[in-house]
Each structure stands twice: as C-alpha cells, then as structure tokens.
Amino acid sequence: MLSNAATISNDDLAAEVEAWLDAHWDDQTRREKDTNQLNVKSWLGKLVDAGYSVPTWSPDWFGRGYSSKQARLIDKILKSRKVIGRSQDRYNLGAVTVYRLGSEQLKSDLLREMLTGAQSCLLYSEPNAGSDLAGVRTKAEWVTGPDGGEYVINGQKVWTSNAKEATYGMLLARTDWDVPKHGGISFFIFPMMQDGVDIRPINQITGESEFNEIFIEDARVPAGNVVGGLNGGWKVLQTALAYERLIMGEGATERPGKQKSSVPPLLELAQQHGKVGDPVIRQKIAQAIAYRQLNSLNMKRAKDEIINNGSSSLMSLGKLAMSRIQHGEARVAAEILGAASLLDGEDFDDSANMNFDSAKAYMNSIGGGSDQIQRNIISERILGLPREIEVDRNMPFRDVKSG
Amino acid sequence: MSEFSDDERGAMRDSFARLLSERANELQLRKAMASAHGFDMGLWQSMAEMGLLGLIVAPEYGGIGGDAQLLENLMEEAGSHLLCSPFLSTAVMAASLLSASSDEALKSELLPAICDGTKIFAVAATGANGSWTNDDISIEAHKKDGQWIMDGTASFVLHAEKADAILAFARTGETAGVFLVDAKAKAIGIEKLEANDPTLRLSEITFSAAHAKRLETVNETAIAEVLDLTRLALAGEHAGGAKRIFDITVQYLQTRYQFGRQIGSYQALKHIVADLLIEVESAASAARHAAKLHAAKSPDAQTFISLASFACADAYRDISAQSIQLHGGIAYTWEHTAHLYWRRARSGLWLFGSSDQHRENYLHCLEAA
C-alpha cells in the first residue's frame, strides 16, 4: 500500500492524503469518522499506522521515508483539516529521541505508545546544574535483581513542564563519579507514573505555574531504557537539545509575523495614554518596533539561506535578539504608562500586562540557555572564538566544586 | 530600470570587489585620502569603464539601468573598502536627479558624461543645519528676464572641489526645485570645510547671483525620492563597512594573546562580539530588504528605507566604536585601520538626516499605514 517516496508527485501525494482523510476523519466534529466522541489514542493509532504522523521516518517505524518537503505538504493538509497528531517527527521530542537514538528493542517497546498519546517531559536541569548541565548530580545506580537488574534513581530535577501529564521523562543522571563530568552521564527514558516521583509546581515571578520541581527517591528504570549506551548520555543530550532548539527556533520565526498590518502594540498603548506626541517616547517606541522588525528580517533571511544552502548561522541569533526585544518592549511600555506602572490587577489592565511582560521576558533570556550561554555559543560556534578555560573539564566529577 | 538576476548582481559585486581589492587597498586608500581632491582619479575612470558610474542610468543614456538592489549590493562593497570617491554625489544623487527631469536635451548631454566619468557632480542639498529637509534649503532662486538667478549658501556638500557641475536644491517661493550651475562660474564660491573623516571631502558653497538652469519637472516629490535612494545607498555602505570592521576585529581576537591565551577566549570580549553580530546581520537584512522593496516599487519601501537608515548607521557606529575598544592600544594609533571605519561611521550618522530623524520618519510611516 505504501507509495514510493521517491517517485510520487506532490499532486498524487496530496490527493492520496485527502482521500484517506475523507474516509477516516470528520472535519466538522474534529474526530474520527463514525464515532460519537473523540478517542485520541484510537485516532492517533490510525494516523500513525497510515504513516501520516511521522512521514519522514522509515517504513519500519510508522513512517513512509518521505523527504521533509513531502512531510511539509502532508502537515499543511492535516493542519488545514484540523487533524490531531500531525508532524510528530518534528514536535514529539520524546518519540524523536527514541527513534533517532534508541535501541531497536526500545523502539519496539515504546515508539507506538509514545506516538499514540503517551506524553513525555524533560528531566535535565537541576538546582545546581542549570547553565552547566553536565554538572548533574542525580544518581542512577545499578541494582541486580531476580530478573537481571534495573537502575535506581535518586535526585532532584527542576524546570520541568508537562510533568503531571507525562508518562515518560527524558532523564539525565550520573552513572560514573570517577571520570570528568561529561563522561559519566547516562540518558534514560524514565517512567514517571511510579512511587518515588514527587511533582511539585513552581510558583513563577509572573504568577503563573508552568514548571515543576521533581523529587526522585528510589525510583526505578528498566535496564533497556538507557539511550546511547551507559555513560553516553552527553552526546544524546546534544542531539535532543538540537531538536528542541529547532522547534523553539521555528516558533521564534513565526511570532513576529503575527503583528503585521495591525498597529504595533506600543504605538497603540501610547495613543491610549496620550503619549503619542511625546518626542522622547516616540524615539523609544520606534526603536523597540525596529528591533522586532530587524529580527524578523534576519529570520526571513535565515529561512531563505536554509532553503538555498541547507543551513544558516543566522538562525542562532534569534533567541538572543528576542531577549532585547522583549525586555526592551516592556521597558518602553512602562515609560508610556509612567506612574501607572505602580498599579496592577484587573482594574489596571495595561499596567498588569506590562508588569507581566516585564517578568515574562526572563523566560526567554534565562530559559533554554541563558543569554550569556547563547553569547558563548554564538561566539564559539559561529565566529570560531576559542572556549574559555573550564577548570573542571578534565577532573573526576567527584572532586568538582558545587554550590 | 531593468531587473538583474541574483547571479548577475553577484557577478557585478564580485568584479567590483576585485577592482577595489586591487586598486583601493588600505595603502592606496590612505594615498587617495591624502591627495589634493581626496580620491583616485584613475580608479574613478576604471569604475566608469566597468559601467559602475552609470549603474542607475537608463541604457539609452549610456548606463546599465540597475535598480536599488544592485546599487545596495555594490555599496556594501564600497563600504567594505572605505571607498572614497564622488560616487554617491555623482552616480547616485546627480544621476537620479537628472534622470527624473523631462529635459531630454539635458539628459542626453549630461547622463552619458556621468557614465563615462568625464563629468563629476556635487549636489548642494542642505543648509547650515544639515538636516536635509526642505526647511533647511537656504538657497533662493528667482527668475529675472527669463533667467534663473540663485543666492544663498549650501553646506556639507560632498566632493565639490573637483566637481565640474553643481546641482543645487533651491527655494522658489513656496516650493523647492533643483538647479544646474557651472562649478567654475564666478558667482560660485566653494570653501573647503575640514572634515573629521579624512575619506570625505566637505565644502560650503556660496551662490551670489549665480545663473542657473532649472531641472524641469524635478519637484519636491522627486527630491524626496532621490534623497531616499541616496539614504538607501548609504545604508548599504554602512552595512558593508560594519561587516568588514567586525570581521577584522574577530580575526584579531583570535591572533592576539594575553595572559597566555587568545583574548577571544575571554567571555568579557566574546559576549560583546556576539551582541555585535546581531547588529552586523540586522544592518545587512535591513539594507537589502529596503532595496528589494524599492526595486519592486512597494508602498512599504519608504518605511523600510527609514528603518535601514537608522538601523545601519547606528549599527556601524556601535560596531566600529567597539572595534577600537576590542583591539586595545594598537587601534589607538593612526596607522591602524579601525579608526578609519569609526570615522566613516561617525560621518554617516549625519549625512542625509540623523538617526533620530529617520526613527521619527519610520514611526510616522507606521502610523500612516
């Protein structure tokens, strides 16, 4: 039944996907045809088995071996018909990691489950391992048992979103304390729904609670759930982080476009608060809008370069640029509001939004690699400047200072 | 204006880059800037032979009919090499002012002379305030016995000393127009102004009952359009200069050792250049996008030219200023190249309007959209 990936024309592919959807999906009710209510698992199973959820993957693993161009075509059709489960080969980080780096056994154990609704979360950062992620201290110890053995995990993870909903956590834990830090880390697919996993929401400075702390005490991981081999976790993490940045990067390119054609928000705020004639404020508004516009021009150039050359170093600039944009816009909004910046709450909507944005801007400038880490990445990987000397690089992790 | 493909633009840019590498390296640049007229006449002739002086002139007048995109691309190269020449005033401003006229006889006489390098033009466009706005035109023109007569003073005129002819913006009662004057006429006084940037030549020009010829149909709208194209060219020059001095600086950080290691390994310096890379790329994106819109005659072109004008000028200022700091003592010497880029960037901040003016225009365009 599978179409030949190399020879099928775009028109034939589109027709085939549309026909399959006509037979199986109801656009109006947004559920599987001839069903009374949406059963996500059953629907995803159908889509996955048809090969439309991860079209770039191998036919051995729910895919069709399509090019990313063909996959984008399928994505576009699924999106236009509001189909659940599109492009999991780009957006399902857990499944992508298992597919790319997991053993054949792990793939056959987990992939279908992960593609049909079992969610995953990230267990990377720790209170003492933020920017310096290779400094993780969560411990994984091998314990021999009647059925062979398993890993016992103890430690604390932080900044995990989606923890309560997740079936699996992608866990970074230390398995060797006597080698330098990068060489003693393993990457586990960690079952979240078990005793010894305590999930506590974090109260953020924005008043929101998107992230959790995870306390892990004597929790278990099956032997086969190691990805990339024992002590091979750092390399797996680099790959997983690259996927993550790719997804974040795509998000960053979409965002600026949304403001097009409407009056820029800062200009509108100034109009509403009688500041639109203030020449000093006008300069600041213009500069703030310009920074956002310039970043979106850079990202557009990046996309063109990717289409023409396959890659673009400009892509790595977006996240750092976004920090200046977001902090800057919030600051200008505060200057427009003046003393009303002191206020907050429902009665003072503009002030509340500005105060929220001022706090939320740190999400971009700290999360996912702080601005300072981004500057290191840009100067080292794009500009080729040498790394700063790391005192702990060749030291057994046991002797590394922490605090 | 005809369209050029990306490949054709790339090829022209490459051959211009080759010419500049051969004929306008730093040694030659320093010689040219110290010369009597501030540029290399031989290089000017070579530019004419390559068709560069007729870049934006229509083919029927001897040009190659390039659009703003081609101009922007080539200006990046000019900026990269700190080209000092009357290119902006002759091949951009004068060429587009004359092209905007309906006087076929005049166009047939003067445009080919621009293209083949035989006539150099200065454009007297602003008064002592140097704001390049219509309010700042401080020359009056009136008609007497069928002859236009001009009085007043223009300032910040680029490369006037070697000019054969002057195009001057002048007020004629309520509106403004553009007038052609012989640079050697007795009624013209050209006084050199000492410029901080040795690669620039600036003059003040006084008109004392100077006889002039009006460029027919070149009205205030046409003047505004020419100034916009000039700003776009300058933005491209800034983007190219910014990129070059940035690359020179990054390279230095890799070769200079202190405390036993490359200074580029210190985060205190790395973080500055990472931030500056955003400025380098933003300048290129802004200038190129504005040029693309201008070439496509997009209604948004004006908005993006204003954006490019301040974004590129400010980026060049910051990058060239930091390049001196990042180099350290070596760049505090006259012999080092960094200060030449810094001076050019600091000049560019004030030519054809300030960044504050461009920001205000940008916001104004957004409000009007």
Interface residues (C-beta under 8 A of the other chain):
Chain A: V263 P264 L267 P279 R282 Q283 I285 A286 Q287 I289 A290 Q293 L294 N295 L297 N298 K300 R301 L314 L317 L320 A321 Q372 Q374 R375 N376 I378 S379 E380 I382 L383 G384 L385 P386 R387 E388 I389
Chain B: V250 L253 Q254 R261 Q262 G264 S265 Y266 Q267 K270 H271 V273 A274 D275 L277 I278 E281 S282 A284 S285 A286 R288 H289 L307 F310 A311 D356 R359 E360 Y362 L363 L366 E367
